[in-house]
Amino acid sequence: MGIFKAYDIRGIYNQDFDKHMVYRIGFFLPKLLKADKVIIGRDVRISSPEIFEYLVKGVTDAGADVCSIGLATTPMVYFATAKHGFDASVQITASHNAKEYNGLKISTTDALPVGYDTGLATLEEMVKTQEICPAKDKGSVYEKDIYNEYVTFFEKYKDDFSNLKICVDCSNGMAAVVIKDVLGKDVQYIYDTLDGTFPNHEPNPLIEENVQDLKQLVKENYADIGIIFDGDADRVMFVDEKGKFISPDLMIAVIAKYFLGNNKVTAQYHILHDIRTSKSVSEYSSKLGSKVHMWKVGHAFAKRKLREIDGIFGGELAGHYYFRDFFYCDSGILAAMIVLNVVKQLKQEGNTLSSFIETINPYAYSGEINFKIENKQQAMETLKEEFSKQEEVTAFHDFDGYRVEFKTWWFNVRPSNTEPYLRLVVEAKDDKLLDNKLKAIKKILHQYSV
């Protein structure tokens, strides 16, 4: 698999791609998106300045202008793209990946994502086959400061959180650029200095060991909640007051409580979640009066689908949360603000985040499990056929792998877009049934394992 992925361009810098490849990407990007100016932000990785330099050379040699917003979270780039009417934008980042990685997240008009099916495949072909012919009139470079208006955007979501004890882990990533001006100083922060070597832990909150320090901090401070951002702050995850990591899909229900739980809803709202999400989320959200939609994994798919259904928000198991009021884009900081509003309300009612999660989620859940399998499609077909023979299928979805639902349990099995992995999620009515089904599924999949 090359650097052109389903959702972005990404790889190990100076191994999978280099400055010359970046230059070519920059050169052909304005042509691809029919843009005469490109807005660019970057993260704090060691390789980001060089990537920025050669990306700018490519764009300006093509005759387009560059608007630089400097060090930024990925959602800051989305915000600037949509609010200021750019038809092309790039965030230089490798998101949650380790320090040796870097990449480019590309968006177009209204901050719509450019994925492999919506432009990156064409860009890849242009980069590989077309000749560079620099324009006679090169583009210019100018800087734009969007910081203050970006911080101001969050004010309508900020309540008085002084009754809450809050712990935040910035993962030495881009959340540290803005979070203190949004949440304030009365918060316990860790790893809040920008450091592209990520000295404390990799900026991926989905890996349990990366959340250990936040868990400990929450318990030591008797905090009400812990918040951890990934490297570019488009994702966020949470730890409850007991120091327990909360599966990110369940936080979709917490956000639904914010938008729908005040019993003042007069119109039906639409909510989006991915194919891996717990049934408890749709059951809870439906009770609040929303129409719940299931869709493919990945921001390149979710943002377009959320627009299509005009959803109020959406979320994913990976910790992405998308909002209509944020140009249908994902923002880890906005999600955190909304969750804090709910936790404040719960505390005022004498409840906790953990108790709320317990009341809405009666199921046993496996989390995502990876199997290294080359013949992924055949393995998926075998799973579907074997379990369909044994019991009645109550629902079947096949738009992102398979989600096969039965009366008391369901599974989703989907191929990775970037790696030779088959990803499995199982949910059941209780732990015993979950264990039984997991054993049966693993027995089948191990026949295909590499």
C-alpha positions, 0 to 999 in steps of 0.5 A, a space after each residue: 500500500 502506497 502513501 495515498 490512503 482511503 482518507 489521506 496521504 500518509 507514511 514514514 517520511 524519507 522512507 515512504 515519501 520525501 520532499 520531492 514527492 511533496 513538491 509534486 503533490 503541491 504542484 498538482 493539487 491546485 489543478 486537481 481542486 481547481 483552486 487558485 489559493 491553498 490554505 495550509 496548516 501544520 503540526 509540530 512533527 520534526 519533519 513538518 517544516 520541510 514538508 511545508 517548505 516543499 508543499 509551498 514550492 509546489 503550490 506556488 510553482 503551479 501559479 496558486 497562492 498559499 495562505 499559511 496559518 502556521 501551527 494548527 490543529 487539523 480542525 483549525 484548518 477545517 474551520 478556516 477552509 469553510 469559514 473563509 471560502 477556500 477551495 483547497 486546504 492541507 493540514 500537514 500531520 500524521 494524526 495519531 501515528 508515531 513520530 517518524 510518520 507524517 502526511 497530508 489531510 486534504 480538503 476542498 470547498 466547505 472543508 469537504 474531505 478529499 479521500 481516495 474515491 473523491 480525488 486522491 486516486 486522481 492526484 496519485 496518478 497525476 503525481 506519478 505520470 504528469 510532467 512539471 511545467 512551472 507557471 510563468 507567474 508564480 503564486 505568492 505566500 501570505 499568513 493569516 491569523 485565525 486564532 482569536 476567531 477560532 477560540 471565540 467559536 467555542 464560547 457558546 459551548 463553554 459553561 461555568 465548569 468550576 464545579 468540575 475537576 478536569 484532567 487533560 492529556 494533550 499528548 504533546 500534540 496540537 491540542 496544546 496550541 489552543 486548549 488553555 484559551 478554551 478551557 482555562 487554567 483551572 484544569 489539570 493538564 499533562 503533556 501540554 507542551 508541543 513536542 514532535 518527538 512525543 516523549 511521553 507516549 505516542 499520540 494515539 489514545 486508542 492504545 491503552 498504554 497511552 492513557 495510563 498516565 491520564 487514568 492515574 491522574 484522574 484517580 489521584 485528583 478525584 477528578 470528574 473526568 479525564 480528556 485525552 487528545 490525539 496528535 492533531 486534535 481531531 479526535 478525543 477520548 475520555 476517562 470516567 471518574 473511576 479512571 476507566 477508559 470509555 469506549 468512544 462510541 458510547 460517548 455518542 450517547 453522551 453527546 446525544 444527551 446534550 443535544 436531545 436530552 432537554 425534552 425541548 426537541 420539537 423536530 426530529 434530529 438526525 444522528 450518524 454513527 459508524 458500523 462498529 457502534 454499540 446498539 446501546 447508542 442507537 437505542 438511547 438516541 432513538 428514545 430521545 427522538 432522533 433518527 439514527 443512521 449507520 454508515 462507513 468508517 472514516 472521516 472521508 465518508 462520515 462528513 459527506 454522509 452527515 451533510 447528506 442527512 443534515 445530521 446534527 452530529 455524528 461519531 465513530 468508535 475511533 473518537 471522531 465526532 462531527 458537528 453540523 455547527 462545525 461545518 459538518 467536520 470533526 473537532 476533538 475540542 468541541 466534543 470535549 466541551 459538549 461532554 463537559 456540559 453533560 458531566 456538569 449536569 450529571 454532577 448537579 443531579 448527583 450522578 457521575 459519568 460512569 453511572 450514566 454510561 452504565 444506565 445506557 449500556 447493558 451490553 458486553 462489548 469486545 472492542 476492535 480486534 485485528 487479525 492479520 489476514 490476506 484473503 479478507 473477503 473469503 474470511 468475511 464470507 465464511 463468517 457470514 455463512 457459518 453464523 447465518 446457518 446457526 440462527 436467524 439474522 435480524 439485520 444485515 449491513 454490507 457497506 463497510 465489511 459486514 455487520 450481521 445482527 442476531 437476536 442477542 448479539 451482533 458482529 462487524 467484520 471489515 477489511 482495513 483500507 491500509 493494512 493486511 488486517 481484518 477488523 472485528 467487533 462483537 457485542 452480546 447481551 452478556 459476557 458469557 455469550 460474548 466469550 462463546 461467540 468470540 471463541 467461535 469467530 476466532 476459530 474460523 478466522 485463525 484458519 485464514 490468518 497469515 
